Amino acid sequence: MPDQTNQTYQNKPAVKNGLVTRRYGMAHMERHVILPDGARRIEDIAFYKGHKIVGVTFPETLLEIGEKAFMNCTSLKEIALPKQVKKIGTSAFENCRALKNVVFPQMLGILPPRAFAEDFKLKTVIFPQKSRLFVIGEEAFNRCESLEAADLPDGLRKIERHAFYRCKSMKSVRLPDTLQYIGERAFYFCGLESIELPKSVVRLDKQAFYHCNYLTEVRLPPSAAYIGEQAFHGCIRLKYLEIPYNPEYIGPKIANLGTVIRCFRGSRVASYCRENGLDTEYLK
């Protein structure tokens, strides 16, 4: 029997037909998990509450990580997922409170709900060139309070509700030209200092950038047909919100009363501002 006091536990997990199964009790003893070559899927809750796991070596054969597979692995510090991984389950790395860096796989199409939620020390996320990611799911990075920036990959189309909720250290985000939808409270209470919304964006849902206290100026592209309720409300330093077109829908209280809305005279936006007591500055 191997020495269970070793910093690296050398016994490899049980694998049958490419599936890494849960090893009751074992995950609590290991410092570094070595997944064997040939493993294709990690089953649901395989390493759930593996509190002593610091690192994981993934094989290049891995294609799928199950739901809550590493949830509550509170000592896990860093992961680099093989480029062939196509699917990650809901809450797969939720509450990994020591996790600081993540390298995402090229083949991943959907980042599922709460995949990295409440990973309070997560600082860096790296998406590879030619990433196939097109959806960031609900609460995927919810309360990742140390996340500083996100360079989101080309091809991304949707950022779901609460995706970056309360990522209060995140000062910058690159939104790709393919992005169409930003969900409810997607960037709620983030530390963003500026944003450049791409010309592909069609919809900003309710409170999409609510309470982003460091934004000072935002320009909406003409593609943004839907501006949800309180989309930029609570942004206390926001001096100017430029809307140089006629959106199909403008929700209530899109910005604080102290924000000046730049728009065209006689436009639907100008009427909206007049009806809601918002100051305007007319564009030429």
C-alpha positions, -999 to 999 in steps of 0.1 A, spaced: 0 0 0 14 34 -9 25 59 17 -5 82 21 17 108 38 36 116 6 30 150 -8 22 135 -42 -1 105 -40 12 82 -67 -17 57 -69 -38 67 -99 -76 69 -98 -97 40 -107 -104 41 -145 -129 19 -163 -136 23 -200 -120 58 -199 -142 70 -169 -125 83 -138 -147 73 -109 -151 86 -74 -127 71 -49 -144 75 -16 -120 88 10 -90 89 -12 -95 125 -25 -91 138 10 -55 124 14 -39 135 -19 -19 166 -25 -15 162 -62 -39 141 -83 -24 124 -114 -50 113 -139 -38 85 -161 -34 85 -199 -64 71 -215 -89 88 -192 -116 105 -212 -142 115 -186 -142 125 -149 -175 115 -134 -197 138 -114 -185 146 -78 -153 125 -84 -131 148 -62 -159 167 -44 -146 181 -12 -110 170 -19 -99 197 6 -62 187 5 -58 186 -33 -34 213 -44 -28 204 -80 -41 181 -108 -23 166 -138 -48 160 -166 -41 136 -195 -44 148 -231 -70 122 -237 -95 139 -214 -127 151 -231 -152 158 -203 -153 168 -166 -185 160 -147 -207 182 -126 -192 192 -92 -162 171 -101 -138 194 -81 -163 215 -62 -151 225 -28 -115 215 -34 -105 245 -13 -67 240 -16 -65 236 -54 -43 264 -67 -39 261 -105 -53 241 -134 -44 239 -171 -71 220 -189 -61 199 -220 -71 215 -253 -94 186 -263 -118 190 -233 -152 197 -249 -175 197 -219 -173 209 -183 -202 202 -159 -221 227 -138 -202 238 -107 -172 217 -117 -147 240 -99 -171 260 -77 -158 271 -43 -122 263 -51 -112 292 -29 -74 289 -34 -75 286 -72 -56 315 -88 -50 306 -124 -70 288 -151 -60 279 -187 -91 270 -207 -93 243 -234 -95 253 -270 -124 229 -278 -147 240 -250 -179 255 -265 -200 263 -234 -187 274 -200 -216 261 -178 -234 277 -149 -213 283 -117 -183 266 -132 -159 288 -112 -183 305 -89 -170 318 -56 -134 311 -64 -124 342 -44 -87 341 -52 -90 335 -90 -69 362 -106 -61 351 -141 -81 333 -168 -65 325 -202 -85 316 -233 -64 302 -262 -63 315 -297 -90 298 -319 -111 291 -288 -145 276 -297 -162 291 -267 -195 307 -276 -214 309 -243 -204 319 -208 -231 305 -186 -250 319 -156 -229 328 -126 -198 312 -143 -175 335 -125 -199 348 -98 -180 365 -69 -146 358 -83 -135 389 -63 -98 388 -73 -102 384 -110 -84 414 -126 -92 411 -163 -108 390 -189 -97 388 -226 -128 370 -239 -122 350 -271 -134 357 -306 -165 336 -314 -182 343 -280 -218 352 -286 -235 352 -252 -227 362 -217 -254 349 -194 -269 365 -163 -246 370 -133 -217 357 -153 -192 381 -137 -214 392 -108 -194 411 -82 -160 406 -98 -150 438 -80 -113 437 -89 -119 433 -126 -107 465 -142 -109 455 -178 -127 432 -202 -123 427 -239 -156 420 -256 -152 403 -290 -168 415 -322 -190 384 -322 -208 392 -289 -245 396 -292 -260 393 -258 -251 405 -223 -274 391 -196 -290 404 -165 -264 417 -140 -236 401 -160 -211 427 -148 -229 438 -117 -206 457 -93 -174 450 -113 -144 473 -111 -144 481 -148 -127 514 -157 -138 514 -193 -157 492 -218 -159 491 -255 -191 475 -266 -187 458 -300 -209 466 -330 -224 431 -328 -241 436 -294 -279 435 -298 -292 433 -262 -281 446 -228 -303 430 -202 -315 444 -169 -287 459 -147 -261 445 -171 -235 470 -158 -252 481 -126 -230 497 -100 -198 496 -121 -185 525 -101 -154 533 -121 -169 538 -155 -168 574 -166 -179 573 -202 -197 547 -224 -208 547 -260 -234 523 -272 -232 509 -307 -263 512 -331 -267 474 -330 -278 476 -293 -316 475 -300 -325 466 -264 -312 486 -234 -326 470 -203 -338 485 -171 -311 502 -150 -284 489 -175 -260 515 -162 -277 527 -131 -257 531 -99 -225 539 -119 -217 568 -97 -188 582 -118 -205 578 -152 -205 613 -167 -216 605 -202 -236 577 -218 -237 582 -256 -266 567 -276 -263 580 -312 -292 561 -326 -328 551 -319 -330 518 -298 -361 497 -301 -364 495 -263 -351 516 -235 -359 504 -200 -365 526 -169 -337 543 -151 -309 533 -175 -285 557 -157 -283 579 -127 -298 614 -129 -263 629 -128 -253 611 -160 -255 632 -192 -270 613 -222 -254 622 -255 -280 617 -283 -294 634 -314 -319 662 -311 -355 650 -319 -345 613 -314 -364 587 -294 -336 589 -268 -340 627 -265 -377 621 -257 -369 594 -232 -345 618 -214 -370 646 -213 -397 623 -199 -373 609 -173 -355 640 -162 -321 630 -176 -297 657 -188 -289 656 -225 -261 668 -247 -270 669 -284 -247 654 -309 -240 671 -342 
